[in-house]
Amino acid sequence: MQDTWRTAALRCPDSRGRLSSTLVNMLTTHTIAATVHGRYIIRDGPPERLLIGFHGYAENAEVHLDALSKIRGIDRWTVAAVQALHPFYGRNENVVASWMTRLDRELAIADNIAYVRSVIESFHEPRTIVFAGFSQGTAMAYRAASDFGRAAGLIALSGDVPPDVADNVPPVLIGRGTLDDRYTDEKLKKDLNFLRTITKVTTCVFDGGHEWSEEFRVAAAQFLEALG
């Protein structure tokens, strides 16, 4: 389906105040489902425990997998780093990606949820599933956990709860750097006020900015260990 051009005649006054007809093209916008292949990278581990991670804006699956692989005890988990469906060239021509923009937001959310469902279905029914996200990927982790409904836990670093998530949130570990000017203390407090009404929340506030830190990795290791 293509955008449709429509022509309409409008009665407009000319310079002398007389009405004349002006042809104006009217546009309508359409959307259509399209097939796009997603990619995810797996770090093999015990099949019964699966950690699914979502990278931040202008990152990729390799970057996120490297961050998750530095968590102590990660060898006890199969790790899948999922790459966003919207790639672009970043610095040094590296291919990075974004999860979504404000354009057709609801459709993008539905596409991403369907994508994550397909990733989960590619594994052989792990006993324990945990979702993790950094920055923009944090919203995806919340959405994925809420949609799945049976997650054992969620690790959220430097990103807030999206407004479309209202329930089915598992126990959460939230991390924030004290110098983070994107995920501010105000946003953290807002998330805590909401999440504490529906689930158990653990926080790790560390010295640092919008980034992974060793202190947060220690907290993540303890969180995962407690889950299985």
C-alpha positions in Angstrom: 0.0 0.0 0.0 1.3 3.4 -0.9 0.5 6.9 0.4 -2.5 8.3 -1.4 -2.5 11.7 -3.0 -5.8 13.5 -3.1 -6.6 16.7 -4.8 -9.1 19.2 -3.4 -10.3 22.6 -4.5 -10.2 25.3 -1.8 -11.9 28.7 -2.2 -9.3 31.3 -1.2 -9.4 35.1 -1.5 -6.9 36.7 -3.9 -5.1 40.0 -3.4 -8.3 42.0 -4.2 -10.5 40.0 -1.9 -12.1 37.9 -4.6 -12.6 34.2 -4.1 -10.7 31.9 -6.5 -10.2 28.1 -6.6 -6.8 26.7 -5.5 -5.8 23.0 -6.0 -4.3 21.4 -2.9 -2.8 17.9 -2.6 -4.1 16.0 0.4 -1.9 13.2 1.8 -2.9 10.1 3.8 -0.3 8.0 5.6 -0.5 4.2 5.7 1.5 1.5 7.5 2.1 -2.1 6.5 3.7 -5.1 8.2 7.1 -6.1 6.8 9.5 -8.9 7.5 12.8 -7.8 9.1 15.3 -10.3 10.4 16.6 -9.7 13.9 19.9 -11.0 15.3 20.9 -12.2 18.7 24.2 -13.6 20.1 24.3 -16.5 22.4 26.9 -17.3 25.0 26.4 -21.0 25.8 25.7 -22.1 29.3 23.4 -24.4 31.2 20.1 -24.6 29.2 17.9 -24.4 32.3 18.9 -20.8 33.1 18.5 -18.1 30.4 19.5 -14.4 30.7 18.1 -12.3 27.8 19.7 -8.8 27.5 18.9 -5.7 25.6 21.5 -3.1 24.7 21.3 0.7 24.9 20.9 3.3 22.1 23.7 3.3 19.6 25.1 0.0 20.9 24.8 -3.5 19.5 24.5 -7.1 20.7 28.2 -7.6 20.9 28.7 -4.7 23.2 25.9 -5.8 25.5 27.1 -9.4 25.6 30.5 -8.2 26.6 29.0 -6.2 29.5 26.9 -9.2 30.7 29.8 -11.6 30.4 31.7 -9.7 33.0 29.1 -10.5 35.7 30.6 -12.9 38.2 29.1 -16.4 37.9 27.7 -15.8 34.5 28.9 -19.2 33.4 25.9 -20.6 35.2 23.6 -19.0 32.6 23.0 -19.2 28.9 23.1 -15.6 27.8 21.4 -14.1 24.8 22.1 -10.5 23.7 19.3 -9.3 21.4 20.0 -6.6 18.9 17.5 -3.9 18.1 15.7 -4.0 14.7 16.8 -0.5 13.6 20.5 -0.5 12.7 22.5 2.5 11.6 26.2 3.5 11.3 27.7 4.9 14.5 31.2 6.2 15.2 34.0 4.7 13.1 31.3 3.2 10.8 30.4 0.6 13.4 26.9 -0.8 12.9 24.8 0.0 16.0 21.0 0.1 16.5 18.0 1.7 18.2 14.9 0.0 19.6 12.5 2.7 18.5 11.6 6.3 18.1 8.4 8.3 18.7 7.3 7.6 15.1 4.6 4.9 15.0 5.5 4.1 18.6 2.7 1.6 19.3 3.5 -0.4 16.2 7.2 -0.5 17.1 6.4 -1.8 20.6 4.3 -4.6 19.0 7.0 -5.5 16.6 9.6 -5.6 19.3 7.4 -7.8 21.6 6.8 -10.2 18.7 10.5 -10.3 18.1 11.4 -11.2 21.7 8.7 -13.9 21.8 10.4 -15.5 18.8 13.8 -15.3 20.5 12.4 -17.0 23.6 10.7 -19.7 21.5 14.1 -20.6 20.0 15.2 -22.0 23.4 14.1 -25.3 24.8 11.9 -24.2 27.7 14.5 -23.0 30.2 13.4 -23.4 33.8 14.5 -19.8 34.8 14.4 -16.7 32.5 15.7 -13.3 33.6 15.6 -10.2 31.4 18.2 -7.4 31.5 18.5 -4.0 29.9 20.8 -1.0 29.8 19.7 2.5 29.0 17.2 2.4 26.1 17.2 -1.4 26.4 15.9 -1.2 29.9 12.4 -0.3 28.6 12.6 -3.4 26.4 13.5 -5.5 29.3 10.5 -4.3 31.3 8.2 -4.9 28.3 9.6 -8.4 27.6 9.3 -9.4 31.2 5.8 -8.1 31.5 4.7 -9.7 28.3 6.3 -13.1 29.2 4.6 -13.1 32.6 6.7 -15.8 34.1 10.2 -14.2 34.4 12.1 -14.9 37.5 13.8 -11.5 37.6 14.7 -8.3 35.8 18.0 -6.3 35.8 17.5 -2.7 34.9 20.5 -0.3 34.6 20.2 3.4 33.8 16.7 3.3 32.3 13.1 3.9 33.5 9.9 1.9 33.4 8.0 2.6 30.2 4.5 4.0 30.6 2.9 1.0 28.8 4.1 -1.5 31.5 1.6 -1.8 34.3 1.8 -5.3 35.7 3.5 -8.8 35.5 6.8 -7.3 36.6 9.1 -9.8 38.4 11.5 -8.9 41.2 13.8 -6.1 39.9 17.3 -5.0 40.5 17.6 -1.3 39.5 21.0 0.4 39.0 21.8 4.1 38.7 25.0 6.1 38.8 25.0 9.2 41.0 26.2 11.3 38.1 23.7 9.9 35.5 22.0 12.9 34.0 19.7 10.8 31.8 18.3 8.4 34.3 18.0 11.0 37.1 17.3 10.5 40.8 13.8 11.9 40.2 13.1 9.2 37.6 14.5 6.5 39.9 12.2 7.7 42.7 9.2 7.7 40.4 10.0 4.1 39.3 10.4 2.9 42.9 7.1 4.4 43.9 5.4 2.5 41.2 7.3 -0.8 41.3 7.0 -1.3 45.0 3.3 -1.5 44.6 3.5 -4.6 42.3 6.9 -6.4 43.0 10.0 -6.6 45.0 12.7 -4.1 44.2 16.4 -4.0 45.0 18.5 -0.9 44.2 22.2 -0.3 43.6 23.2 3.4 43.5 26.9 3.7 42.7 29.5 6.4 42.0 29.5 6.9 38.3 27.5 8.0 35.3 25.3 6.5 32.6 27.3 3.3 32.5 28.1 -0.2 33.8 30.1 -0.3 36.9 31.9 -3.0 38.8 29.7 -2.3 41.9 26.6 -2.9 39.8 28.0 -6.1 38.3 28.5 -7.4 41.9 24.9 -6.5 42.7 23.8 -8.3 39.5 25.8 -11.4 40.4 24.2 -11.5 43.8 20.7 -11.0 42.3 21.2 -13.8 39.7 22.7 -16.2 42.3 19.6 -15.7 44.5 17.4 -16.7 41.6 19.0 -20.0 40.8 
